[in-house]
Each structure stands twice: as structure tokens, then as C-alpha cells.
Amino acid sequence: MTLTLANKITILRILAVPAFILAVLYYEPQYEYLRSVALGIFFLAAVSDFIDGYIARRYDQKTQIGSILDPLADKLLLMSAFICLFVKKEYFGEVQLPFWLLVVVISRDLILLIGAVIMHLINASMKIEPSFAGKAATVLQAVAVVGIFIQWPYSPVLWWVIVILAIGTTIDYIKRNLQPAPK
């Protein structure tokens, strides 16, 4: 199997996750630079998602492995960010990730993952296609992470939009993707 440029960028995004986690977990006020390091890693990883997607579409580099690795990379980065920011919330200032938002974001991803595994185990044919709303949810979750890093005062408004999108996209995903394809 030959990896395309888009796949290699996705793999780099996955490899960035442990560095991001370490920067956040070791961050304390006396190591303020780690806040900037973590934000930089997160930002570059998030931007690489757009770059690898563009390359895959523009240069016809869509692959089966890419269709698995890309959403995996997104989930690893965002779930790691949400968990780490919750664990270290006392160091980030007044705008802190609430537990209920962490639960909603992780629950959505777990529901989708469990549904996909069940469909695979029963040998149901399914075609997973990301929706515009699902992509918007991913972007808004990334913006929410950045909002906590920079202490954006309107972050709580964004959190409610993320919850609405999480519920809506979960229902839509189940309706569209987790039903067996007609034979």
C-alpha cells in the first residue's frame, strides 16, 4: 500500500496528538510557554485537516485508508483536547471547559463508533459519508478549544451550538449511515 501525500499529512496529525497532550498536561502558570506550544500544535494539526482534505480532493488522492485515518485523526485530536482541557481547567482562566460539554462531545463520538462497530460485526453494508453539519460540528469544536486557550468570553454561547449540532448530527448520522444498505 502506497501512502498518498494526503495520507502522510493525516498521519502527521495523529502523531501531533501526543505532543499536544504532553504540552497541555505539563502546562502550569510557571510554564506559560507550554500554553503557546499546545495551542500552536493544535492549530497546526487543525489546519492540516483542511490541507489533507484539499489535497485528497484536488489531486484525486482519496483512499480507503484515508477515509478511516482522517476522521480518526480528528477524533483523537478533539477528544484529547477536550479531556486535557477539562483535566487542567483550573490553569486556563475563567473560561473553563464544563463537564457537561465534555460528556456530550465524547458521548456523540462513542455512539457513532459503537454503531459503526455493530454494523461491521453484523456484516451490514454501510457507506459512511460526512455531512456538512458534521464537518461544521468538527470545526466548531476546534474553535471551542482555541476559545479556551485564548479565553474568548463568548465561548459559552458556542458550547450550546456545539451541543445542538452534536445531537442533530448524531441523529442524522444514525439515520443516514447506520442502517443497512439495501441489497
C-alpha beads as a LAMMPS data file, in Angstrom:
LAMMPS data file: protein, C-alpha beads

183 atoms
182 bonds

1 atom types
1 bond types

-500.0 500.0 xlo xhi
-500.0 500.0 ylo yhi
-500.0 500.0 zlo zhi

Masses

1 110.0

Atoms # bond

1 1 1 0.000 0.000 0.000
2 1 1 1.389 3.354 -1.025
3 1 1 0.534 6.337 1.118
4 1 1 -0.518 9.489 -0.660
5 1 1 0.593 12.957 0.417
6 1 1 -2.847 13.487 1.952
7 1 1 -2.454 10.272 3.991
8 1 1 1.002 11.327 5.186
9 1 1 -0.354 14.678 6.387
10 1 1 -3.136 12.856 8.236
11 1 1 -0.588 10.562 9.899
12 1 1 1.421 13.620 10.984
13 1 1 -1.769 14.983 12.569
14 1 1 -2.163 11.744 14.512
15 1 1 1.481 11.922 15.608
16 1 1 0.950 15.507 16.807
17 1 1 -1.664 14.386 19.333
18 1 1 0.782 13.017 21.973
19 1 1 2.876 16.209 21.757
20 1 1 -0.270 18.283 22.249
21 1 1 -1.355 16.156 25.217
22 1 1 2.044 16.490 26.896
23 1 1 2.123 20.263 26.379
24 1 1 -1.327 20.670 27.961
25 1 1 -0.763 18.247 30.821
26 1 1 2.575 19.806 31.773
27 1 1 1.214 23.336 31.443
28 1 1 1.134 25.370 34.638
29 1 1 1.388 29.126 35.080
30 1 1 5.168 28.926 35.671
31 1 1 5.480 27.176 32.278
32 1 1 3.359 29.653 30.340
33 1 1 5.219 28.868 27.118
34 1 1 3.613 25.394 27.129
35 1 1 0.218 27.037 26.667
36 1 1 1.507 28.607 23.439
37 1 1 3.191 25.358 22.388
38 1 1 -0.037 23.391 22.907
39 1 1 -2.097 25.997 21.067
40 1 1 0.415 26.035 18.200
41 1 1 0.382 22.257 17.882
42 1 1 -3.398 22.194 17.997
43 1 1 -3.721 24.971 15.429
44 1 1 -1.272 23.324 13.012
45 1 1 -2.987 19.966 13.415
46 1 1 -6.413 21.518 12.818
47 1 1 -5.184 23.369 9.717
48 1 1 -3.604 20.156 8.415
49 1 1 -7.104 18.646 8.377
50 1 1 -8.143 21.196 5.744
51 1 1 -4.895 20.766 3.834
52 1 1 -5.063 16.976 3.590
53 1 1 -8.721 17.145 2.596
54 1 1 -7.974 19.694 -0.106
55 1 1 -5.070 17.641 -1.457
56 1 1 -7.130 14.450 -1.443
57 1 1 -9.964 16.076 -3.401
58 1 1 -7.907 18.299 -5.710
59 1 1 -5.331 15.691 -6.697
60 1 1 -7.625 12.656 -6.601
61 1 1 -5.862 11.143 -3.586
62 1 1 -8.951 9.818 -1.830
63 1 1 -8.146 6.392 -0.416
64 1 1 -9.842 3.800 1.765
65 1 1 -7.156 4.196 4.436
66 1 1 -7.583 7.969 4.274
67 1 1 -11.333 7.633 4.829
68 1 1 -10.511 5.825 8.083
69 1 1 -7.443 7.773 9.225
70 1 1 -8.834 11.274 8.639
71 1 1 -11.853 11.036 10.960
72 1 1 -9.725 9.043 13.425
73 1 1 -7.167 11.862 13.489
74 1 1 -9.943 14.416 14.029
75 1 1 -11.454 12.443 16.885
76 1 1 -8.091 11.786 18.554
77 1 1 -7.151 15.458 18.412
78 1 1 -10.503 16.843 19.556
79 1 1 -11.222 14.243 22.230
80 1 1 -7.692 14.645 23.602
81 1 1 -8.109 18.407 23.638
82 1 1 -11.457 18.284 25.427
83 1 1 -10.257 15.758 28.016
84 1 1 -6.961 17.555 28.672
85 1 1 -8.581 20.984 28.912
86 1 1 -11.105 19.614 31.379
87 1 1 -8.430 17.917 33.488
88 1 1 -6.285 21.079 33.585
89 1 1 -9.164 23.581 33.617
90 1 1 -8.054 25.394 36.771
91 1 1 -4.931 26.616 34.935
92 1 1 -6.675 28.107 31.934
93 1 1 -8.509 31.039 33.498
94 1 1 -12.182 31.937 33.788
95 1 1 -13.318 30.287 30.553
96 1 1 -13.184 26.631 31.543
97 1 1 -14.487 23.595 29.727
98 1 1 -17.627 22.407 31.527
99 1 1 -18.096 18.739 32.315
100 1 1 -21.449 18.571 30.511
101 1 1 -19.828 19.671 27.245
102 1 1 -17.094 17.057 27.631
103 1 1 -19.770 14.391 28.151
104 1 1 -21.789 15.493 25.104
105 1 1 -18.793 15.568 22.754
106 1 1 -17.379 12.230 23.894
107 1 1 -20.803 10.561 24.031
108 1 1 -21.520 11.558 20.434
109 1 1 -18.257 10.072 19.217
110 1 1 -18.742 6.892 21.250
111 1 1 -22.283 6.422 19.954
112 1 1 -21.075 6.752 16.371
113 1 1 -18.124 4.431 16.949
114 1 1 -20.204 1.763 18.677
115 1 1 -22.823 1.955 15.934
116 1 1 -20.189 1.525 13.227
117 1 1 -18.630 -1.443 15.044
118 1 1 -22.023 -3.120 15.483
119 1 1 -22.839 -2.662 11.801
120 1 1 -19.450 -4.107 10.864
121 1 1 -19.899 -7.091 13.200
122 1 1 -23.269 -7.980 11.695
123 1 1 -21.723 -7.609 8.242
124 1 1 -24.088 -4.852 7.273
125 1 1 -23.036 -2.840 4.291
126 1 1 -22.717 0.828 5.065
127 1 1 -21.272 3.848 3.397
128 1 1 -20.061 6.487 5.807
129 1 1 -20.307 9.937 4.300
130 1 1 -19.600 13.027 6.381
131 1 1 -22.326 15.642 6.296
132 1 1 -21.904 19.393 6.139
133 1 1 -23.331 19.651 9.665
134 1 1 -20.868 17.022 10.891
135 1 1 -17.981 18.955 9.384
136 1 1 -19.342 22.159 10.927
137 1 1 -19.517 20.431 14.311
138 1 1 -15.863 19.429 13.999
139 1 1 -14.820 22.977 13.078
140 1 1 -16.826 24.479 15.949
141 1 1 -15.312 22.025 18.408
142 1 1 -11.855 23.116 17.250
143 1 1 -12.883 26.761 17.648
144 1 1 -14.131 25.965 21.157
145 1 1 -10.732 24.512 22.056
146 1 1 -8.982 27.628 20.771
147 1 1 -11.563 29.742 22.637
148 1 1 -10.488 28.181 25.927
149 1 1 -6.813 28.693 25.167
150 1 1 -7.323 32.378 24.359
151 1 1 -10.037 32.846 26.997
152 1 1 -12.644 34.039 24.491
153 1 1 -15.536 35.379 26.607
154 1 1 -18.232 34.204 24.163
155 1 1 -17.159 30.576 24.342
156 1 1 -20.219 29.503 26.388
157 1 1 -22.524 30.576 23.549
158 1 1 -20.506 28.426 21.165
159 1 1 -20.763 25.477 23.551
160 1 1 -24.554 25.449 23.228
161 1 1 -24.292 25.498 19.437
162 1 1 -21.918 22.513 19.683
163 1 1 -24.454 20.634 21.833
164 1 1 -27.272 21.291 19.351
165 1 1 -25.069 20.193 16.445
166 1 1 -23.883 17.124 18.371
167 1 1 -27.438 15.958 18.966
168 1 1 -28.585 16.781 15.444
169 1 1 -25.607 15.223 13.689
170 1 1 -25.808 12.082 15.812
171 1 1 -29.443 11.566 14.853
172 1 1 -28.670 12.349 11.204
173 1 1 -25.654 10.019 11.180
174 1 1 -27.681 7.159 12.609
175 1 1 -30.477 7.712 10.104
176 1 1 -28.138 8.006 7.097
177 1 1 -25.238 5.684 7.831
178 1 1 -26.015 3.050 10.378
179 1 1 -28.928 1.471 8.562
180 1 1 -28.002 -1.462 6.349
181 1 1 -27.805 -0.560 2.693
182 1 1 -30.494 -2.208 0.594
183 1 1 -29.368 -5.433 -1.063

Bonds

1 1 1 2
2 1 2 3
3 1 3 4
4 1 4 5
5 1 5 6
6 1 6 7
7 1 7 8
8 1 8 9
9 1 9 10
10 1 10 11
11 1 11 12
12 1 12 13
13 1 13 14
14 1 14 15
15 1 15 16
16 1 16 17
17 1 17 18
18 1 18 19
19 1 19 20
20 1 20 21
21 1 21 22
22 1 22 23
23 1 23 24
24 1 24 25
25 1 25 26
26 1 26 27
27 1 27 28
28 1 28 29
29 1 29 30
30 1 30 31
31 1 31 32
32 1 32 33
33 1 33 34
34 1 34 35
35 1 35 36
36 1 36 37
37 1 37 38
38 1 38 39
39 1 39 40
40 1 40 41
41 1 41 42
42 1 42 43
43 1 43 44
44 1 44 45
45 1 45 46
46 1 46 47
47 1 47 48
48 1 48 49
49 1 49 50
50 1 50 51
51 1 51 52
52 1 52 53
53 1 53 54
54 1 54 55
55 1 55 56
56 1 56 57
57 1 57 58
58 1 58 59
59 1 59 60
60 1 60 61
61 1 61 62
62 1 62 63
63 1 63 64
64 1 64 65
65 1 65 66
66 1 66 67
67 1 67 68
68 1 68 69
69 1 69 70
70 1 70 71
71 1 71 72
72 1 72 73
73 1 73 74
74 1 74 75
75 1 75 76
76 1 76 77
77 1 77 78
78 1 78 79
79 1 79 80
80 1 80 81
81 1 81 82
82 1 82 83
83 1 83 84
84 1 84 85
85 1 85 86
86 1 86 87
87 1 87 88
88 1 88 89
89 1 89 90
90 1 90 91
91 1 91 92
92 1 92 93
93 1 93 94
94 1 94 95
95 1 95 96
96 1 96 97
97 1 97 98
98 1 98 99
99 1 99 100
100 1 100 101
101 1 101 102
102 1 102 103
103 1 103 104
104 1 104 105
105 1 105 106
106 1 106 107
107 1 107 108
108 1 108 109
109 1 109 110
110 1 110 111
111 1 111 112
112 1 112 113
113 1 113 114
114 1 114 115
115 1 115 116
116 1 116 117
117 1 117 118
118 1 118 119
119 1 119 120
120 1 120 121
121 1 121 122
122 1 122 123
123 1 123 124
124 1 124 125
125 1 125 126
126 1 126 127
127 1 127 128
128 1 128 129
129 1 129 130
130 1 130 131
131 1 131 132
132 1 132 133
133 1 133 134
134 1 134 135
135 1 135 136
136 1 136 137
137 1 137 138
138 1 138 139
139 1 139 140
140 1 140 141
141 1 141 142
142 1 142 143
143 1 143 144
144 1 144 145
145 1 145 146
146 1 146 147
147 1 147 148
148 1 148 149
149 1 149 150
150 1 150 151
151 1 151 152
152 1 152 153
153 1 153 154
154 1 154 155
155 1 155 156
156 1 156 157
157 1 157 158
158 1 158 159
159 1 159 160
160 1 160 161
161 1 161 162
162 1 162 163
163 1 163 164
164 1 164 165
165 1 165 166
166 1 166 167
167 1 167 168
168 1 168 169
169 1 169 170
170 1 170 171
171 1 171 172
172 1 172 173
173 1 173 174
174 1 174 175
175 1 175 176
176 1 176 177
177 1 177 178
178 1 178 179
179 1 179 180
180 1 180 181
181 1 181 182
182 1 182 183
